[in-house]
């Protein structure tokens, strides 16, 4: 069988379930095993997107409108549509640990993810941002899907 398009840091669109129509990033690709007979991915994504910000807004308004609500789910690869974009400059350390899945650990993971996404969203267009081939892909990731 050929090489999969789904790999780490790939931006995907969720097609089925509670988060259908939301964008996410593949954190880890999991192959099928005895418990699950299908290939799946751990996906970190945006449940509530940041709203539009203009120059005339105050700093307090800008910070309120740039808040993000994140999600972290294991999703079947048949329910994901890969895009041509990648989000390479966001760190996903510790999110793929499936052995720490109690309520407090899950909350900590989501708060860490939210902080990472908000930090990257604020860094858009800044001169100090390290430039690479996928730097501008974040603009697509943080925009709500319009359909």
Buried (B, 14 or more C-beta within 10 A) or exposed (E): EEEEEBEBBBBBBBBEEEBEEBBBBBBBBBEEEEEEEEBBBBBBBBBEBBEEBEEEEEEEEBEEEBBBBBBBBEBBBEBBEBBEBBBBBBEBEEBBEEEEEEEEEEEEBBEBBBEBBBEBBEBEEEEEEEEEEBBEBBEBBBEBEEE
